[in-house]
């Protein structure tokens, strides 16, 4: 298990609003088919469900499943939108391998924490600015836990398109009543080499008031379009921490094959790879994963 599987325990992040940051879900669901040259914000209702079976070397079979819902109401005004959704926490999405859904843990004060929870959310997005390559919004909402957990989020996203490479900047500030303050910073580079290959370099830095630890992930992904809704993805990741000093504590690599199995909504993925945690002297921990996704988008 990678130390990015050792990273997000106490980093319980807010639940990202897909209404204005759909590229995160695209990377985990259908990034192999989009080949978009820029980060694209979409406001659409959706249903997403998956089940996966992961077998790591020397470990038991792990079965995971999740159901995510986003109900996007028509704009109340030009700048105001009501959103109701259920999804995983935001920092988990940012720190995960694009090919594999990982549980993440972090060690603090000798204790291990693991949080990969999903939550229902209800709130309002107030759009500060919207254009083809820049968007910013404020979100006022409540996570429907017991007790209720109000939140305030500021999201800013900018894309610089050049002839050589597209550069994406993302900054999020999140304040939860229960977990406190969190932030996510992301710098990404995207280049479509031709009609078959696309490369992405994604650098993500997160911080949580709950842990007071900065975590960095560098992820390089090469996507290969095989045609007819089939694709291969090659991923290499490096995971670093800033406490007690800056150091890389794990690496991971994976190859995944994804195919549309039926109509436009049923996907299948087979992924193989290995994690290299520093805690085990970077000895490789091989894994294989089979995953089925159901994805409806209005």
N, C-alpha and C positions, 0 to 999 in steps of 0.2 A: 504494500500500500504506500503510495507516494506521500511525501510530506505536504504536498498540496492536498493530499488526503489527510495531512496533519495540519491543515492551516485554518479551517474555518469553524472551529468549534465555537469559541467565544466570539468569533466575528459574526454574530447574528446580524445580518444586514437587513435593511428594509426590503420590501417586495417591489421589484422594479415594475413600473407601469409600462407595459408593452405598447400602450396606445401611442407613445411618442418615442419609443426606443425599440422598435421591432427587430433590429438587426441582431440583438442578443439571442432571441428565440430562433431567428433564421439560422444562426450558426449551429444551434443544437438540433434543429429539425430538418431544414431543407436548404442549408447553405450550399450544398453541392450542386443544386439546380439553379440557384439564383444568379451567381456570377455578377452581382451588381458591383459597379465600380465606386460606389459611394454608400455611405450610411443613409438609409431611407427610413423615414418615419411614416407609419401607416396608422390610421385610426379605423380599425375594423374589429368586429366581434369575431370570436374564435373559440374553438374547443380543441384541446390538445390532451391526449392521453398516451401513456407509454408503459410498457412492461419490459424489463431487461433481466437477463440471466448472466452473471459474471462469475467466472471461475479463475481464481488466482492460484499460483503454485503454492502447495502446502496449506491451502485454506479451504473452507467449506464453500459450497455454491451459495452465492448471494442473489436473492431475487428482489428487485425493486420495481415499484410501480407508482404512478402519479396521475392525477387528473387535474388539468388546469383550465379554468374558464375565464373568459373576458367578455363582458357584456358592455358594448359601447353604445351609449345612447346618442341620438342626434345632438348636435351642438345647441346648447341653450341659447347662446349668443355666438357671435363670430369668434370670440376669444375664450369661451367657457364650454367645458365638456364634462359630463358626468360619466364616471367609469366604475363598474363593479367587476371584480376579477378574483381569481384564486391562482396563486403561483408560488414558486419557490423563492427563497430569499435571494437578494440581489448580489451579494458578494460571492455566494456559491457559484452563481452563473458566470461572474467575471473571472473567477480563479480556476474554473474547470477546464479540463482538456476538451477541445471542440469535438473530439470523436467519442469520448466516453463520459458517462455521467458518474462523477465521483462523489463519495462522501468525504467531507473535509473535517479535519480536526486540528486543534491547536493546543499546545501545551503551555500552561502558565502556572507558575508556583507549584510545579510538580504534579499538576492535575491535567487530565486530558478531557477535552470537551468535544462533542460531536453534535452539530445542529444542521439538519437538512430539511427543516420543516416547511410546510406550505400553509398559506393563510388566505382567508377571504379578506378582501379589502373593498371599501366603498369610499369614494372621494370625488373631488372636483379638480380638474386640470385648468389652470388659467394660463393661456398662451401669451407670453411676453413678446415673442418675435417668431415668425415663421417665414422661411424662404426655402428655395431649392436646396441650398447647402448650409443653412444655419437654422437652428430651432432652439428655443428656450422656453421653459414653462415653470410655473409654480404649482405644486400639488398640495392641497389640503385634504387630509383623509383620516380615516379611522380603520385600523386593523381589527377585525372582528374577533379578538380574543376575549377571554375573561380574566381580568377586567379589560375593558375596551382600551385600545392603545392608539391614541391620536398621533398623527405624524405631520411633518412639514418637509417638503422636498423642493430643492432647486436643481433643475437639470439644464445643462447647456451643451450643445453639440454643434460642431463646426467641421465642414469638410473643405479641404483645399484641393481642387482638381488641377493637375498639371499634365503635360504631355507624357511625362515619364512615369509618375506614380501619384496615386491619390493619398492624401494625408488626412486622417481623421483625429479630431480632438474631442474628448468627452470629459466633462467635469460634473460631478454630482455631490451635493451636500444634503444629508439626510438627518433629520432630528426626530427620534421617537421618545415618547414620554417614558417608556420602560427601559429601553436599551441605551438612551442617550444619543450622542452625536456620532455620525459615521461619514466617511468621505470616500469617493471613488474617482481616481484620475486615470485616464486611458489615452495612449498615443498609439495609433495604428497606421500601418502602411499597406496599401493594397495596389496590386498591379495585375492586370489581365495580360498574360504573355501572348496568347492567341485564343482561338476559339475552343481550345482544349484545356490549357493550363492557366491557373490563376494562383498567385501567391499572396499570403497575408502574414504580416508581422504585427503582433498585438502585444503591447506592453501595458500591464495593468498594475496600479499601485492602490492599495486600500488601507484604511485605518479605521479602527473602532475605539470609541471612548471606553467601551466595556473591557477591552484588553490592553489598550494603549500600546499596540504593537503594529508597526508598518509591515505589510507583506507585499512582495513584488513578484509578478509572474511575467515571463517572456515566453511567447508562444509563436512558433513558425509553422505555418500550414501551407502545404501545396495541394491544391485540388485539381483533379483530372476528370474531365467530363468524358464519359464513355459513350454518350448518346443514348437516346431512348430512355431517359430518366434513370441512368445508371452513372455511378461516379465512384472514384477512389479518392481517399484523402490521406495524406501523409503528415503526421504531426510530431513536432519535437518541442518539449517544454522544459523550462528551467524555473525553479521556485526559490525565492530568497526571502530572508527575514532580516530585520534591522535590530534585533535584540538577542543577546547583549551587544552584538556588533553586527555589521552587515556581512552576511555569508549566504551562499547557496546551499540549501539543505536537502534538495532532492531534484531529480531530473525524471522525465518521462518521455516515452516515444510510443507511437501507435500507428497502425495502418488500418483503415476501415473501408469497407465496401458497402455502399448504400444503393438501394434500388426501390423504385416505386413498384409496389406489388399489385395494386388494384386501383382502378379509376384515378382519382387525383388526391386521395386522402389516406391510403394505407402504405406505409414505408417499412422496409426491413433493413437492418444494418448488422453486419458481422465485423467485429473489430478484434484485432490482436495487438499486443504490445507488451511493454514492460515498464515498471517503475524502479527507480534507483534511489532509495532513501539513504541519507547519510547515517541514520541511526543503525543501519545494517551494513556499514562500510561500503555503501553504494552497490551492494550486491543486487543483481537483477531479480525482480519479482515479476515473472511472466504472468499474463492474464489473457483470457479470451472472453468476449462478450457478444451475446446475441440480443438484439433489441428490436421491438416492434413499435412503431409510432402510428397513431391515428390523429389526423390533423385536418380540421375543418375550418375554413376561413370565409367569412361573408364578404 
